[in-house]
Amino acid sequence: MENENVQNLVGSEGDAVRSKLPQSKRLGFWSNTFILWGFVLVISSLLVGGLVGTQLPFKDAVVVILMAGAFNSIIAILIGVIGARTGYTSAMIYRFSYGQKGVILPNLIISITTVVWFAVILNITRDAFVDMVGISSGSGLFWGITLLMAIIFLIPAYKTMKWIAYVDYLAAPAIIIILVATIWGALDVGGGFKQIISNAPAATASLLVVFTATAGGWLHGNTVISDFTRFYKNGKQAAIGLFLTYGVLMVFQYIGATIGALATGEWNIFLIMDRFGLLEVTFFAIFLGSWSTCMAAIYFAANMMAAPPVPEYKNEEKTRKMVLLICWALALFFAWYGPDQIFNFFLQFLAWLIGPIAITVIVDYWLFPTKRNLYESENGLPDMMINPAAYLAWIGGFLIGYFTQNFFSSLINGMIVSGIVYFIWMKAAINKGTTPEKQWKKLWG
């Protein structure tokens, strides 16, 4: 049955990135949930968890992790259920809040930041391998290995979702093995659980700042989760699957990586394993986690930029693959400049950029039934070309997030402002039987 479900993803239109995914291509609950587990049981979760362990004592770290788990679960469910109900990719969903042409803003933001994620994981994995085998940095072989890994990471995403599923069937168990090895190695090197906690460093960042980075580390994936949840048969299945994924497995990963970081002082899972003397033994398993992260990242990036208003090239699938190759080339460009060197700031920057997008989509679908009907109708189209309310909400949320880094949580601050701005303007327009776009045009003639 599972193989039949996976094969259902194949068709003349590939993964239907510009249209509703039909029920005939939906997966069974466990098949799709396992793909989600492969998406979350990846190297990026271990990196974020390790970052928490290098900045906070264990008790504070657990509080942050539980907060991030609850936050990510809620956001993922609120957005993911939309994908399951409508059958649309995230890019197609955003059109209803940002407009048919205005959607280029969130699509471009998420596509580029996703490409940077690809570059970050590629560089970290490459560096671990070349250090392990003794290849000098910057040599021709060094860049040859970089290119080879990038090609390997690209192939499943270039194909279809079923190829991503095949890698995840290997990557998910592999990451579980890494987690077990991390905890075991930490207890061995750190002298036991109590000793690790007692030797934990003093806090080097505030709890809420670390929460912003921790939640921001998965906010990106949550905001585009409809690309995966649209393969569920209904919203209830999506909600349960997402809770198991973000509320359970992601929290488990964060805690495991945090313990490893507390025992070694390293946030990079490759360096943690090296300190345990297990890097050579575990490298292939971690490599599978990197593969899972990167292929999902580049798949998301292509889906975002292969949607309207980007012109279609021949058909949906050829458009997706063409854009995928462009995104992959851009990822290699970013890899050259090493975004992994500013990983902590990158996570916070993601929160400021993407938080306003996430809350705008949530408010638009869940708080305005008249708008929701457009999403779910068979031939529904967005009622605006460019929605100025969404743009104002995003600008306000980003600025508030950036300028309140030392007040409460900049992530929450920005999302609250964006949500309020968008709700007030949309509510006022709907009550008058018009749209923010028409109001804007009338105001400016």
N, C-alpha and C positions, 0 to 999 in steps of 0.2 A: 504493500500500500504506500509506503514511504517513497519508494522509487517511482511509483505512478504519479504521486503528488509532485515530485521534483520534475518529472517529465512534462507535467502540465504547464510548466513555466515556458516551455519551448513553443514557439509558433512563428508564423510568418512575420509577425510584428514584434518579435523579441519580447521585451518586458513592458511594452506599451507605455512609454514614458510621456507621451503627449495626449493620451486618452484614458478613459476609465478602464481599469483592469477588470475583465469579465470574471464571473464566478467560476467559469470553467478552468481558469488559471490559478484559482486560489489554492492554498495549501491546507493540509490538516493541521490541527492545533499543535501537536507535538513536533511536526516537521518544521513549522514556522518558528515555534518557540526555540527549537534547537539552533536555528539560524540566528535568532536574537542572542542566544547564549554565546554563540561563536563571535557575534559582533561585540559583546561586552567582555567576554573572557579573552581579552587581548592585552597587548603590551602597554597600551596607553593607560589602562586602569592601574597597572602595576606601577607605572611611572608617577601617576598622580598620587597614589597611595604612598609611594616612597617619599614624595615631596612633603606630604603631611608629616611623616615620621621624622624628617630632619628639622622641622620647625616648631613642633609642639611636644610637650610631655604626653605620655600614653593616654591618660584620662581625658585631657583636652582633645587629643587626636580622635579618640573614639566619639566624643560629642560631635566634633566636626563631621566625621564620617557618617554618623547616623543622621545628622541634619541634611547632609548632601544626599544621602540615600532617599530620605523622605521627599526632599525637594525634587530630585531627578525623577522619582517615581511619579509624582503628581504631574509634573510638566509632560513627561513622556506619555502618560495615559491620556491627558487632555488633548494632546496633539495627535497621538497615535490612533485614537479611536476615530478621529476625523478621516484618516487614511483608510481604515477598515470600512467605514460607512460609505465613503465616496468612491473608493478604488483609484483615487488620484495620487500621483507623486506629490511630494512636498511643494515642488516648484509650481505645479498646477493649482494646488490649494492656496498658495500665497496670492494668486491673482485676484481672489475674491476680496481680500482686504487691501491690497496695494494697487489693484487695477491691472488691466490687461497689458498695458505698457509699463506701468509703474512697478510691476513685479521685478523688473530688471535690477532694482536696488537690492532687495534681499537675496535674489538669486546670485548676483555678482559677489556680494559680501560673503555668503556662505560657500560659494564655489571656491573663491580665492583662499579663504581661511582653511577650507578642507584640503586644498592643495598644499598649503603650508604644513598641515598635519602629516600628510604623506611625506613631505621632505624631512620633517623632524624625526619620524620613526625610521625612515630610510637611513639617515645619517647615524643615528644611535646604533642601529643594527650593523651597519657597515663598519663603524669604528670598533665595535666589539670584536667583529670577525678579524679585521686586519691586525688589531693588537694581539689577538690570540695566536695568529699564525706568523706574526712578525713582519708584516708588510709596511714599508715606510709610507708615512702620510704624504699625499701630494704626488706620488709617483704615478707612472702610467698604469701600472697594475692596480693601484689604489682606485683610480677613476674607472678602470675597466670593471672592477668588482662592483663599484657603485652602479654602473650602467646595467650590469647583469642582474643585480638584485632588483633594480627598478623594473626591468622587463618581467622578471618572475612575479613581482607584485602586481603588475599590470594585467597579465593574461586572463585571470578569472573574471575581472571586471569588464574586460573587453568582450568576453563571451556573453553570458547572461547570468541571472540570479542562481540558476542551478549550479554553475561552476563555483560561485561564491559558497554555496551550500557544501559542495564537496570538500573544499579547503576547511570550512568551519567544522565539519565532522571530525577532522584531525586536530584542528587548532584548539577546540574547546577542551577535550580531554588532556591535551598537552599542557594547557595553562593550569589545569587543576593539578597536574603533576608538579609544575613549577611552584605553585602555591604551597603544596605539601613540602617540597624541598626547601622553600624559603623559610617556612616556619621551623622545620627541623634544623636547618642550618643556623637560624637565629638562636634557637634554644641551645644549640651546641656551642656556638661561638660566644654567645652572650652570657653563658653560665646559668641558664634557666629563666623562666618567665619573670619571676620576682626580681631577679638581678637585672634583667633588661629594663624593667620599669623603674627600678631605683636608680639606674645609671642614665636614664633618659635625660636629654639636654633640657635646659631651661628654654622657655618659649622665646623664639627669635622674631615672631610676628604675632599680631593680634589674632584671636580666634576667628573673628568675622572676616578678616582679610584672607586667612587661609581658607575659610569656607567659600569665599568668592572664587578663589582659584580652584578649589576642589569641585564645587558645583559647576563652575565654568568649564572644567575639563570634560564634562559629559553633556553640558547644555547644548553644545554643537550637535552631538548625535541625537539628542532628544528632539531638537527642532526639525530635523530631517527624517525622523523615525517613520513617518508615513511611507517612505520608500520601501520599508520592510513590512509595516503593519497592514498595508493594503493587500497583502497576500493572505491575511486572516479572512475567515468566512464572515465574521461579524465583529461588532465592537466589544461584546462581552469577552470573546476569546482574546482579543487584543489587550484588553485591560488586565486580564489574569496573567497573560504571558509577559506583559511589561512589568507587572509587580514582581513576579518571580525573577525577572531579569535584573531590574534596577534595585528593587527593595531587598533582594536576598543575595544574588550572586555578585553584584557589583560591590555591595557592602563587604562581603566576604573577601573579595579581592583587595579592597582598600585596606582592610585590617591586616591581612597577611603581609602585604607590601610594607605597611607601616611598621610592623614588628621587625621585618628584615632591615628596614632603614634605621630603627632605633638601635639594633644590635651592631650595625656597621658604620653608621654615619653617612651612608651613601643613599641617594635617591634613585639612581639609575639601576634597574634590575640586573643589567649585565654586570655592572660593577659590584653589586651585592653578591651575585653568584661567584664572581671572581674572588671576593673576600672569603667566601665559604670554600674555595677550592673546587667548585662544581661547574665552572663555566664551560669547560670542554664537554662535560657529560650532559649538560642541560641546554647547550646552545641550540641544537636543532629544535627542541620543543619551544624555546623562546622565539626562534626564527619563525615558527608557524604562527605564533601570536602576532609578530610583526607583520607577517603576510596577511593575516586576517584583518588587521587594522588598516593597512595601506590599501588593500583591494576595495574595502568598504568605503574608504575615504575618496578614492578616485572615482568610484562608481557614483557616489553622491554628487561629486563635483560635476560629472558629466550630465547626470539627470537634471541638475539645476540649470545648466546652461544650454541644454538641448530642448528646453521648453519654450513655448511662445513667450515673447515676440521674436525670438531667434528664428530666422527662416528655416524651413524644413529642406533638407537635402535628400531628394529621392523618396525616402520614407522615414518613419520614426526611428527604426533601428540603425539605419545608416547615419542619420543625423547624430544619434547618441554616440556611435563609435567614432565619428569624425571629431566631435567635441571632446570625447574622452582622450584622444591622442593629443589634442591641443592642451588640455589640462595636464596631461602627463608630462609634456614638454615643459610646461610652466613649472611643474613640481621639480623637475631636474634643475631648472634655473634657480629656484629658491634653495634647493639642496646645496648648490655651489656656495651660497652665502651663509649657510649654517644657522637656521633659526632655532636649533636645539640649544644654542648658547644663551638664549633668553627665554627659556621654557617657562619659568615662573611668571614673568610679565606677560608672556603670550597667553597663558591661561586666563589671567585677569582681563586682558584686552579682549579675548573672546567673549567673556561675560558681558562687557560693556557693549560690544558690537551686536551680539546675537540675542541677549536678553530682551531688548525692545521688540525684536521681530517675533520671538516666541509669544510674548504676552499679547501682542496685537492680534495674532492669528487666533489665540485662545478667546480673547474678548469678542472678536468678530463672529466666531462660530457659536460659542456657547451662550452669549448674552443677547444676541439679536436673532430671534427665530425667523424673522423675515429674510435675513441674510442667509441663514442656515438652509432655507429652502432652495436657494440658488445652488449651493454646494451639491445638494442631494438629488436635484431634479435631473432627469435623464439627459436633457440638452441644455442645462443651465450654464449661463455665461456671466461673468462678472458685470456689474452694472456701472462700472467706471473704467475709463482708460488709465487715469492716474488719480489715486486717492490722496489728496493733500493732508487729510487727517492722519493717515498712516505715516506719511513723511514727517509731519510735525511731531508725531508721537515718537518716531525713531530718533530724530534729532534731539528732542528733549531728553529722552531716556539715556542716550549715549553721553550727552554732556553732563547730566546729573551723575551718572555712574562714574565718569572720569574724574569729576571734580569733588566727589565725596568719598575718595578712597580711604580716608581716615575717620569717616563718620558712619557708624552702624555697618551695613553691608552694601558696598557700592552696587553689587548685582541686584539686590532687592530694591535699593533706592531707585535705580534706573527703570526697573520693570514696573514699579508702582507708578512712577510719573508717566511712563508710556501708556500704561493701561488706563489711567485716569484721563489723560489728554484724549486718547482715542475714543473712549466711551462717551465723554461729554460731547465731543463734536459729532460723532455718529448718532448719538441719541437725539441731539438737537435737529440734525438733518432729517432723520427718519420721522420724527414727530411732525415735521413740516411737509412731509411727503416729497422730499428731494434728496440730493446726495451732496457730500462735501465738495465734490468736483463741480457741480452746477453752482453751488454757493460761491466757490472761488472764482469761477468764470464771470458770474454776475457782479461780484465785487470789483473785479479788475477789468470789466468790460470786454 
